Structure formats: structure tokens, C-alpha cells
Amino acid sequence: LRLRSSDRNTAGIVGAGGAAYGRAARRGVVAFDAIDDARFGHADEFRCVDLRARRLFVRRTRLLCRKCGAGLGFGYDDRGQDGARPPRYDIKIRALQPLAADDDHHHHGDAAAPPTSDA
């Protein structure tokens, strides 16, 4: 997957007291602003959403392991006509495992962002 810590979406960690980050963690995902799209299989989905979410329809792309087809997360491109909102990607935490810098042999669970903290 070759995800990088520098591509993580950290806005929810600092803004709004970390509420968005907490929701994402409870859902078991890590948010990214960018991914190497070529490393994922894709399956487009279209679904209806609760009116309280202020959206009637959501388009999302299920991100899949290219080798085994396992679901790794979702990509959302809600730019609309004005293009103001960048795409975002929610990757399942359980799909993330650190990858040694010299290791190019991996399956869907072996290619994630390097650890983000020294703790």
C-alpha cells in the first residue's frame, strides 16, 4: 500500500478538540489525504445516507487488496462541481502494519505508514 505518515489527515486531531479523530479511531480507521491509488483494487459504491448527515447520497470507492481482494478501506471524492473539497481515504487500522524500508515483499496487511510516534 505504501502509505506515508506525512499523507495522514491530521486535521481532526487538532481541530474541534480531536472529535473527528476520536470518531475515526472508534470506527477503526486512519484518515489519509493521499494514497498510491495504483496499489489498490477499486469497487465503486453508491448509497443513501441518513438525512441528519445532510447528504442524501454518498459515492465511495471500496479499496481492495490487489492480491486477495480483501477490503482495506474506502476512498471518498466529495468535491462536487466547485472542486473545493479534496478526496479523502479511510484505511482500516487492522490493515496497517509497518513495513521495513528495504522490504518490497508484502500482502495487504504489510504495507502501511511508518509509526507516527516515538512512544
N, C-alpha and C positions, 0 to 999 in steps of 0.2 A: 504494500500500500504506500509505503514511503511517505508517511505523514510527518510533518515537521512541527515542533512546538511553536515555532515562530508564526505558523499559519493558524494557530488556535484562536478562536473568537473569545477574547477575554473581557469584552465589554460588560457582560453580566456579572463578572467577578467584582468589579469596582463600582459600576453604576447601580443605582437602586438598592444599595446595601447587599448586593450579591444575590438577590431574589431569583433572578433568571438562572444564574449558575446553580443555585440550590435545586431548582426545579429540574434542570437538565441532569444533575447528578442523581436525583431520585428516580428519574426515568432511565438511568443507566447509560447516558450518552455523553460524549465530549463534542463540543461545537468547534468547527473549523470554518475559516473564511475561504480557504483554498485547499484543493486536493489534486493529486495527479490522476485526472479522470481516466486516463488510459489504463490504469491498473485495476479498474473496477468493471464488472459487468453491469448492465443497466436494465431496469424494467420500469417503464413509466406507469404511474397510477394517477387516478383522478377520483376524488372522493368528496362527499358532502361533510360539512363541519357544523358544529353547534353554532347557533346564532349569537351566543354570548361571546364567541371568538371574533365576531364582527367580520366573518368571511363566510360566504355560502359554499364556496368550492375551493379546494386546495389541490394543486398539482404538485406531485413529488415524484422523485425517481428513487426507486429502491436500489441501493448499491450492493452488488453481489461479488463474491469471490469468483475470480475468473477460472479457478481450478475446480472447485467443488460446488459452486452455486450457492453457498451459504450466505444468508443475509447479514451484511455488515453495518448497515445504517441507511440513512436517507439523505438525499440532496433536495433542496428547495430553491426554486428560482421564482421569486415573487416580484420580479422587477416591474411588471405591468408595462404600460405604454410609456411612462415617463422614465423608466430605467433607473430610478433613484435608489432602489434597494438592491444591494449586491446579493448574489447567491450565497446560501449557507449550507453547511453539511453537518449532520449529526451522526457521529460514528459510535457504535456500541462500545462501551468501555471493555466488555469482555473480549472484544475482537482485537484490542490493542495489547501488544507485547513489545517491549524494547527489542531492537534489532542491533546487533553489533555492527559497527561501521564497515567491517570487511566481509560481512555475511550477506551474500546475494541469494542464498537458497532459503526460500520461505514458503509457507502456505498462508491462508487468510488470517491466521492469528499471529503471525510472526513478523509483522511489519508496521510498526507504529512510531509515533513521535517518541523521541528520546525522553527520559524522565525530565519533568519540568521543575523539580525542586531538589535541593541538596539534602533534604531531610529524609 
